[in-house]
Amino acid sequence: MTVPASNRLGRAALAALAAAVIAGCAGTPHVAGAAPSPSPDVPWTPPARVERESRADTAATAVLPADLGARIQRLTLTDVIDYGLRNNPATRLAWANARAAAAAYGSERGAWLPTIDADVTGTRIQTAASQGRTAVRQSVFTPSLSLSYLLFDFGGRTGRIGAAEERAVAAAFTHNAAIQDVVLQIELSWFQYVQTRALLDAERTTVREAQTNLQAAEERRRVGVATVADVLQARTALSQAQLTLETTEGNLQTTRGALALALGLPANLPYDIDSTAAELPVSAIADSVDALIASAVEGRPDLAAARAQARAAQSHVSEVRANLLPALTLNANTGRTYTSTIPNGSNTYTLSLGLNIPIFSGFSRQYDLREAEWQAQAARAQADAARQRVVYDVFSSYYALQTATRRVRTADDLLASATQSSEVALGRYKAGVGTVLDLLAAQTALADARAQRVQARLAWSVSLAQLTRDAGLLDPHGGSPIRLVPVPADTNTAPTR
């Protein structure tokens, strides 16, 4: 007997369904390419795709602009800031967020315009003959156009659009703040690298002086006017100086890697900087702390972002409050239907004006409004806290710069006196009227004075950059519009207001 084809297809479908049910009851299927390790003590083996991607990422190298590649060994501060702003992930992240917020604002603005949609439907109908009815075969084609427009909702639409606008403004200010943060991070890494190189040069000088001391001690012992203890003490001092030098050489590579990280570059990139332009003349600040605080309150982008977030929260209150009030909407639809029996088509349309009146929702809308009001109050408090933090940042950085300026002058005086003391001690020791302990003590004091001078200048450069950022005046090129005056030669720098 021949089985109809339709029956065979039906049986095949039932068999497939039964197989699927049995497989589902049997257990969880294997997930290829993402299955975990078979046991806790066996490491997971990544699939080939993941390994290929890892190898490709390892082989990838940073692409430098052509103009920077030509002077990769003598990058200036302007060069590294410019490249860092383009390459640092923090600036790209903040910029992408700002663009997304702007797009969200544009989307919300669409609520001021009607929504128009087109729809085209094609249907093929085939019915079976049954109980005296004949089979029907018909084709239906229906294009239509619909319009929906919110006429009035007591400020809900305005609040929603206003909140989106303020969030876009806040995201844009956050991007500006990210730029200043990255510039500051690059500057701090730059100064740290430059000052570590200066410290390395100072310690190399200390090693040479320790070698000179050792030669003097050996010469005095050779002629019989010094003991072996003098030679051993001088050799110990030389070893200590060399150990300090080797430690600083390692720190130099660490600070160089930190600068590369601030640029968004791999730490092993073969680059170097032009430190000849890094020695800024140390000057005292001429601007008052009150003027810088006023500038920060007006221009700090992170404070402006906090204010915009507070305004967005207040606009959200208007949006939520409108949910308690009626909304008036207009809806329209028009179309034309073509069928086999009406080949020329027939027009249809609807036009409706709707008033939506909220009556009761379990008090959820009232609680939503209360939540929005408290969130707005919290956002205002957060903006106030940000303002207080900005004032403190400027106040603290201002007097840190004042202190750093005085420390530089004191460190210069200390270095000058320590240099003279070391020269006198070496001359006395060679002349036989001084001891090796006096010489080594003077050399140690001189090495400390050199290190303190380097640290004092680093602190001044860092303090100036920090104050410029805290005052909201740090430009994308690393410049500082803060007014400075030369430090008087015979007076200390006194804090001013």
Secondary structure as GFF3:
##gff-version 3
##sequence-region A 1 497
A	DSSP	alpha_helix	5	26	.	.	.	ID=ss1
A	DSSP	alpha_helix	48	59	.	.	.	ID=ss2
A	DSSP	alpha_helix	66	69	.	.	.	ID=ss3
A	DSSP	alpha_helix	77	87	.	.	.	ID=ss4
A	DSSP	alpha_helix	89	109	.	.	.	ID=ss5
A	DSSP	three_ten_helix	110	112	.	.	.	ID=ss6
A	DSSP	beta_strand	115	126	.	.	.	ID=ss7
A	DSSP	beta_strand	137	152	.	.	.	ID=ss8
A	DSSP	alpha_helix	156	222	.	.	.	ID=ss9
A	DSSP	alpha_helix	228	262	.	.	.	ID=ss10
A	DSSP	three_ten_helix	275	277	.	.	.	ID=ss11
A	DSSP	beta_strand	283	285	.	.	.	ID=ss12
A	DSSP	alpha_helix	289	299	.	.	.	ID=ss13
A	DSSP	alpha_helix	301	321	.	.	.	ID=ss14
A	DSSP	three_ten_helix	322	324	.	.	.	ID=ss15
A	DSSP	beta_strand	327	339	.	.	.	ID=ss16
A	DSSP	beta_strand	346	356	.	.	.	ID=ss17
A	DSSP	alpha_helix	364	431	.	.	.	ID=ss18
A	DSSP	alpha_helix	436	470	.	.	.	ID=ss19
A	DSSP	beta_strand	484	486	.	.	.	ID=ss20
###
